[in-house]
């Protein structure tokens, strides 16, 4: 895990998001942290049924987007100066990227080249762009995603809970998270089955992990409740789990453990679809 792409949203939340991303990159032995201020193209801000954009409206939208990016950049500069003064950056290269770019191009041009995507945990009042970015990061990027709750100021990745059920998303997630799991002070595994699968033992080779009692009730709401309860009881600062065993439409209609965990928004979550 050499590089991470951070996509901040609100300037006031950016410092905590950046600190969490930097912590994870350094723990994993990474070298690069890219921070993207993604200014939304005017065409992406209107619905197909709405009126055509005029030149004046385009200019107004771009001015608003640039004002947001400038505010975000100021927050980034202050955070970087403090982090360097405190010796937290180390040898990590931190880059600022500011561009007008659609969500699709973020995934194609930037996210797909990163080893990790870092986003703030989704909230009900998020912009449409943020919601689309979250969906694209999970379902289209092919990369692991770290979601960080707003206001999170604790370390990330020292005390880890790994929620395991043998599935393709879980296997991919564990492979991607191995550098973090190996560097963690404690890794507690909670399984959604009664057996200790050999595939997990192989994936965790070299990682010192302890196994919690398995979850016997497989209903999504009960699985979510038990996982969160274990995270709270153990002071977990990172939950590693497979992300959405089914597609986006299925999860919107039926729900899932992943959705329940993300909507709770209590702790950082590392997942991969």
C-alpha positions as CSV (number, residue, x, y, z in Angstrom):
1,X,0.0,0.0,0.0
2,X,2.2,2.8,-1.3
3,X,-0.2,5.6,-2.1
4,X,-3.6,6.9,-1.0
5,X,-6.0,9.3,-2.7
6,X,-7.9,11.5,-0.2
7,X,-11.1,13.2,-1.5
8,X,-12.2,15.8,1.1
9,X,-15.6,17.4,1.2
10,X,-16.2,20.0,3.8
11,X,-13.1,22.2,4.7
12,X,-13.9,22.0,8.4
13,X,-13.7,18.2,8.3
14,X,-10.6,18.0,6.2
15,X,-7.9,18.1,8.9
16,X,-9.2,15.1,10.8
17,X,-9.7,13.2,7.5
18,X,-6.2,14.0,6.4
19,X,-4.7,13.0,9.7
20,X,-6.4,9.7,9.6
21,X,-5.2,9.1,6.0
22,X,-1.6,10.0,6.9
23,X,-1.7,7.7,9.9
24,X,-2.8,4.8,7.8
25,X,-0.3,5.5,5.0
26,X,2.6,5.6,7.5
27,X,1.5,2.4,9.3
28,X,1.3,0.6,6.0
29,X,4.7,1.8,4.9
30,X,3.3,4.0,2.2
31,X,5.1,6.9,0.5
32,X,2.5,9.1,-1.1
33,X,-0.6,11.0,0.0
34,X,-2.5,12.7,-2.8
35,X,-5.3,15.1,-1.8
36,X,-7.8,16.0,-4.5
37,X,-10.1,19.0,-4.5
38,X,-12.6,17.8,-7.1
39,X,-14.5,20.8,-8.4
40,X,-17.7,19.6,-10.0
41,X,-18.2,20.5,-13.7
42,X,-21.3,22.7,-14.2
43,X,-22.9,20.0,-16.3
44,X,-22.9,17.6,-13.4
45,X,-24.8,20.0,-11.1
46,X,-28.1,19.9,-13.0
47,X,-30.6,17.1,-13.7
48,X,-31.3,16.1,-17.3
49,X,-34.8,17.5,-17.0
50,X,-33.7,20.9,-15.9
51,X,-33.1,23.9,-18.2
52,X,-30.0,24.4,-20.3
53,X,-27.0,26.0,-18.6
54,X,-26.3,29.6,-19.6
55,X,-22.9,31.1,-19.7
56,X,-23.7,33.2,-16.7
57,X,-24.9,30.1,-14.7
58,X,-21.8,28.2,-15.7
59,X,-19.6,31.1,-14.5
60,X,-21.5,31.3,-11.2
61,X,-21.2,27.5,-10.6
62,X,-17.5,27.6,-11.3
63,X,-17.0,30.6,-9.0
64,X,-18.7,28.8,-6.2
65,X,-16.7,25.6,-6.8
66,X,-13.5,27.6,-6.8
67,X,-14.4,29.3,-3.6
68,X,-14.9,26.0,-2.0
69,X,-11.6,24.6,-3.3
70,X,-9.7,27.7,-2.1
71,X,-11.2,27.2,1.4
72,X,-10.3,23.6,1.3
73,X,-6.8,24.4,0.2
74,X,-6.4,26.8,3.1
75,X,-7.5,24.1,5.5
76,X,-5.0,21.7,3.8
77,X,-2.1,24.1,4.1
78,X,-2.7,24.7,7.8
79,X,-3.0,21.0,8.5
80,X,0.2,20.2,6.5
81,X,2.2,22.9,8.3
82,X,1.0,21.7,11.7
83,X,1.7,18.1,10.8
84,X,5.2,18.8,9.6
85,X,6.0,20.9,12.7
86,X,4.8,18.0,14.9
87,X,7.0,15.5,12.9
88,X,4.0,13.5,11.7
89,X,4.6,13.6,8.0
90,X,7.9,11.8,8.0
91,X,9.0,10.7,4.5
92,X,5.5,10.7,3.1
93,X,5.1,12.9,0.0
94,X,2.0,15.0,0.3
95,X,0.5,16.4,-2.9
96,X,-2.4,18.9,-3.5
97,X,-4.5,18.4,-6.6
98,X,-7.1,21.0,-7.6
99,X,-9.1,20.4,-10.8
100,X,-12.6,20.5,-12.3
101,X,-13.4,16.8,-12.8
102,X,-16.4,14.5,-13.0
103,X,-16.8,11.6,-10.6
104,X,-16.3,9.2,-13.5
105,X,-12.9,10.8,-14.4
106,X,-11.9,10.8,-10.7
107,X,-12.2,7.0,-10.7
108,X,-10.6,6.6,-14.2
109,X,-7.7,9.0,-13.8
110,X,-6.8,9.0,-10.1
111,X,-8.6,6.5,-7.9
112,X,-7.7,3.5,-10.1
113,X,-4.0,4.5,-9.8
114,X,-4.1,4.6,-6.0
115,X,-3.7,1.8,-3.5
116,X,-6.3,3.2,-1.2
117,X,-9.2,5.8,-1.5
118,X,-10.0,7.8,1.6
119,X,-13.4,9.5,2.1
120,X,-15.4,11.0,4.9
121,X,-18.2,8.7,6.1
122,X,-21.4,9.4,4.2
123,X,-24.0,11.6,5.9
124,X,-27.6,12.4,5.0
125,X,-26.9,16.0,4.0
126,X,-24.0,15.1,1.6
127,X,-24.0,16.6,-1.8
128,X,-25.0,14.6,-4.8
129,X,-21.4,14.6,-5.9
130,X,-20.3,13.1,-2.6
131,X,-22.9,10.4,-2.8
132,X,-21.9,9.5,-6.4
133,X,-18.2,9.5,-5.4
134,X,-18.9,7.1,-2.5
135,X,-20.8,4.7,-4.8
136,X,-18.1,4.9,-7.5
137,X,-15.3,4.4,-5.1
138,X,-16.9,1.2,-3.7
139,X,-18.4,-0.3,-6.8
140,X,-16.3,0.9,-9.7
141,X,-12.7,1.7,-8.6
142,X,-11.6,-1.8,-7.7
143,X,-9.7,-0.3,-4.8
144,X,-10.1,-0.5,-1.0
145,X,-11.8,2.4,0.6
146,X,-11.3,3.9,4.0
147,X,-14.3,5.8,5.4
148,X,-13.4,8.1,8.3
149,X,-16.2,9.6,10.5
150,X,-16.2,13.4,10.9
151,X,-14.4,14.5,14.0
152,X,-12.3,11.4,14.4
153,X,-9.1,12.4,16.2
154,X,-7.9,9.0,17.5
155,X,-5.2,6.9,15.8
156,X,-6.4,4.6,13.0
157,X,-5.2,1.0,12.7
158,X,-3.7,0.2,16.1
159,X,-6.6,-1.7,17.5
160,X,-8.3,-3.5,14.6
161,X,-11.4,-5.7,14.4
162,X,-11.7,-7.9,11.3
163,X,-15.2,-8.9,10.4
164,X,-14.9,-12.1,8.4
165,X,-17.3,-14.2,6.3
166,X,-15.8,-16.2,3.5
167,X,-16.7,-14.2,0.4
168,X,-14.8,-12.7,-2.5
169,X,-15.1,-9.1,-1.1
170,X,-13.8,-10.3,2.3
171,X,-10.8,-12.1,0.7
172,X,-10.0,-9.0,-1.4
173,X,-10.3,-6.8,1.6
174,X,-7.9,-8.9,3.8
175,X,-5.3,-9.0,1.0
176,X,-5.4,-5.2,0.6
177,X,-5.4,-4.6,4.4
178,X,-2.5,-7.0,5.2
179,X,0.1,-4.2,5.6
180,X,-2.2,-2.6,8.2
181,X,-3.1,-5.8,9.9
182,X,0.6,-6.8,10.2
183,X,1.4,-3.4,11.7
184,X,-1.5,-3.3,14.2
185,X,-1.1,-3.7,17.9
186,X,-4.1,-5.9,18.2
187,X,-6.2,-7.8,15.6
188,X,-9.5,-9.3,16.8
189,X,-11.3,-11.5,14.3
190,X,-15.1,-11.9,14.5
191,X,-16.6,-14.5,12.2
192,X,-20.1,-15.0,10.8
193,X,-19.6,-18.8,10.8
194,X,-18.7,-21.3,13.4
195,X,-15.6,-22.7,11.8
196,X,-12.2,-21.2,11.5
197,X,-11.8,-21.3,7.7
198,X,-8.4,-22.4,6.4
199,X,-8.6,-19.6,3.7
200,X,-8.6,-17.0,6.5
201,X,-5.6,-18.6,8.2
202,X,-3.7,-18.5,4.9
203,X,-4.7,-14.9,4.3
204,X,-3.5,-13.9,7.8
205,X,-0.3,-15.8,7.7
206,X,2.3,-13.8,9.7
207,X,-0.4,-11.7,11.4
208,X,-0.9,-12.2,15.1
209,X,-4.7,-12.4,15.5
210,X,-7.1,-13.5,18.2
211,X,-10.5,-15.0,17.5
212,X,-13.7,-13.7,19.1
213,X,-16.8,-15.9,19.5
214,X,-18.5,-16.4,16.1
215,X,-21.8,-14.7,15.2
216,X,-24.5,-17.4,15.1
217,X,-27.5,-15.3,14.0
218,X,-26.9,-14.3,10.4
219,X,-29.6,-11.7,10.1
220,X,-27.9,-8.5,8.8
221,X,-29.2,-6.3,11.7
222,X,-27.9,-8.8,14.3
223,X,-24.5,-9.2,12.6
224,X,-24.1,-5.4,12.5
225,X,-25.1,-5.1,16.1
226,X,-22.6,-7.7,17.3
227,X,-19.8,-6.3,15.2
228,X,-20.4,-2.7,16.5
229,X,-20.7,-4.0,20.1
230,X,-17.3,-5.8,19.9
231,X,-15.7,-2.7,18.3
232,X,-17.0,-0.5,21.2
233,X,-16.0,-3.0,23.9
234,X,-12.5,-3.3,22.6
235,X,-11.9,0.3,21.8
236,X,-11.4,-0.5,18.2
237,X,-10.0,2.3,16.0
238,X,-10.4,0.5,12.6
239,X,-13.0,-2.1,11.3
240,X,-11.8,-4.1,8.4
241,X,-14.6,-5.9,6.4
242,X,-15.7,-7.0,3.0
243,X,-17.8,-4.4,1.3
244,X,-21.2,-5.3,-0.1
245,X,-21.4,-8.9,-1.2
246,X,-24.1,-7.9,-3.7
247,X,-24.5,-5.1,-6.2
248,X,-25.5,-1.5,-5.4
249,X,-29.2,-2.0,-6.4
250,X,-29.6,-5.1,-4.3
251,X,-28.2,-3.3,-1.2
252,X,-30.5,-0.3,-1.7
253,X,-33.5,-2.6,-1.9
254,X,-32.6,-5.2,0.7
255,X,-30.0,-3.7,2.9
256,X,-26.8,-5.2,4.2
257,X,-24.3,-5.4,7.1
258,X,-22.0,-3.1,5.2
259,X,-24.8,-0.5,4.8
260,X,-25.7,-0.7,8.5
261,X,-22.1,-0.3,9.7
262,X,-21.5,2.7,7.4
263,X,-24.7,4.4,8.3
264,X,-23.8,4.1,12.0
265,X,-20.6,6.1,11.3
266,X,-18.9,5.5,14.6
267,X,-15.4,4.2,13.6
268,X,-13.2,4.2,10.6
269,X,-14.1,1.4,8.2
270,X,-11.7,-0.2,5.6
271,X,-13.6,-2.2,3.0
272,X,-13.4,-3.5,-0.6
273,X,-16.2,-4.7,-2.8
